[in-house]
């Protein structure tokens, strides 16, 4: 893989970019303090903007590493600030694989925004970084996340029983992936 770090990516509606420390208020207000958004995630609801600031500061610290990937999701034609995040949760260079995770504020659910962001990352990783496999998973009790993956050409590969922990406890995990060979068909 040819790691490139977080490059700004543009789509029809979105700009995916590096986080800035000034994004902490947006992060806290738009999704990190919302228990409904965080229900199926593995990190706790942020109790203050200072928690969001610390998380972003850590992401910023790692931007100098070319194999570190964490994007802020913003709308091109809006002044609503950062509305979500998307990035690599895990990677395996030996098999050219990245696992993507994402989260978006409830106000922007069911608008195709997360699918558009995920599609941009799939394209970036396969076309530019040389990834062979992009994978993602979700709690089966959060089927809308799986719909995002399917919209992006990912294929359902199976459900692992009690293989993941999130804010609901020990949970099953439904896995999806797209291979470079699928992408270039």
Buried (B, 14 or more C-beta within 10 A) or exposed (E): BEBBBBEEBEBEBBBBBBBEEEBBEBBBBBBBBBEEBBBBBEEEBBEEBEBBBEBBEEBBEEBEEEBBBBBBBBBEEEEBBBBBBBBBBEBEEEEBBBBBBBBBBEEBEEEEBBBBBBBBBBBBBBEBBEBBBBBBBBBBEBEEBBBBBEBBBBEEEEBEEEEBEBBEEEBBBBBBBBBBEBBEE
